[in-house]
C-alpha cells in the first residue's frame, strides 16, 4: 500500500491542473496589460503629433511620423488578429485607410509631410478605439439583478 501512495502522489515540481489554470489566467492578465500599455502609448504619440504645428521643422515632423508609423503597424497587426466577422465596419475601415496611407505616402506639396503625420495620428486614435471596443465587446457581461424580485425567465414578457 505504501508503494501505491508513493507512485500516485504528484511530485512538487508538477503542481497539477489547478496551477495550469492559474498560470493561464496570469498570462492573459499580463497580455491584456501589455496591450493596454501599447494602446496608451499610441494615444500619447498621436496626441503629441497632433500638437505639432505646421511651422515645425522637417526633422520634428519626420521623427513624429516615424514614431506613428511604428505604433500604427503594431495596432494594425492587432486589428488583423481580430476575426473578420467580429471586426465591424470601423475595423475594416481603419485597415483600408492604413493600406491607402502606406501606398500613397505623403503628398508632394509643402504641407504633405505634416498632413501625412496628422492622418497617421488620427488613424492611430481610431485603431485604438477599434481595439478597445472589441475588447469591451468580448468581455463577459455582468449580470444585473433585480433586488427583491424573482429572476427573469424566457417566458417572462
Secondary structure, 3 states (H helix, E strand, C coil): CHHHHHHHCCCCCCCCHHHHHHHHHHHHHHHHHHHHHHHHHHHHHHHHHHCCCCCCCHHHHHHHHHHHHHHHHHHHHHHHHCCHHHHHHHHHHHHHHHHHHHHHCCCCCCCHHHHHHHHHHHHHHHHHHHHHHHHHHHCCCCCCCCCCCCCCCCCCC
